[in-house]
Amino acid sequence: MDEKNKGHKGLIDTINESRSTRLHAASDKVRDASLAKDKKDDEYLKQLHREKIELLKAKQGITDGSELAGPEEKKEYTFFQKVGAFFYCNKAMIVLGSFFVLLAGFLGYDYIRRPDPDFTVMVLSCSYEMSRSCEKLETIVNEYADDMNGNGDILSSVYYMPLCDMTEQVNYDDEDEKSASGKNVVNAESASEPEETEAVAVTESEPKKSQDVYTQQASSAKLFTLMQTGDTIMVISDNDANIFLLPDQTLEDLEALYPGNKHVKGYGFYLSGTKFAEETGYEGEVPEDLYIGLRKVQKGAHYKDEMQKNYDEAKKILDALVERFS
């Protein structure tokens, strides 16, 4: 009986010990949690206290309040997020840079593809008929030109860049108004001098050479640019363009090169009375002041050697033109 009670008692003690162990473990867990919470609360209270102090300092102007901001967390970005952010932040510069890249590419492509003429003629005359003869004149000049740039092809260019005084030109709507204007000029003069008044009427009805300011500025800029190089030697000009070209200073004396040629006077081979109109398809009568000239070689220029080479080529072509047109 005692043995039975003893065994029963041992089982109860074991159960009680197990229960006590669990209670102690739970109690320790609660205690640890309470201690952690108390520690966290203490840190929070200390943080509040520090922030309160910094806030007071900031209000008093002792600090700028930067200490109140907590440490920033560094965020990690993926490669594609970084690329997207870069394009978004720099989109204006990227668009502008792309525009200049495309523009540079277009200009480079145009420069590479642009034909490089072996020989160029400047046409400064404002004659409209002269502009229509440029294509045929290019073909003629091309017959005598050499491959100066060494690309295997021979290409000549007649560059039309008209220059003349800007004058007011009377425009008529129809022939009736033109006739009426002529009559008014005659009637305005004295009846005792009919021949003189009639001559005035004819003079007033003649068309004048005129040029708008934009065309003149563009042509004069082109002329100035070409005159600063030794590439273009041959020119076709007239009296109206001479004020821009200054032939007495810039053109060669052709009388020494072609003595005895009746069409050569001073610096020009004059085209009036030659076969120029017949050869080039020039419509109407060739003006008496239209001539072909050659630029002098500038001895002191840095491009003197290149200019001499182009001058020799131009002289050879002019020899052929003088013989062909005379």
Secondary structure, DSSP 8 states (H G I E B T S, - for coil): -HHHHHHHHHHHHHHHHHHHHHHHHHHHHHHHHHHHHHHHHHHHHHHHHHHHHHHHHHHTTSS-SGGGS---------HHHHHHHHHHHTHHHHHHHHHHHHHHHHHHHHHHHS---SEEEEE----HHHHHTHHHHHHHHHHH---SS-SS---EEEEE------------SSHHHHHHHHHHHHHHS-TT-HHHHHHHHHHHHS------HHHHHHHHHHHHHHHTSSS--EEEE-TTTHHHH-HHHHB--STTTSTT-TTEETTEEE-TTSSHHHHHT--S---TT-EEEEB---TTSTTHHHHHHHHHHHHHHHHHHHHHH-
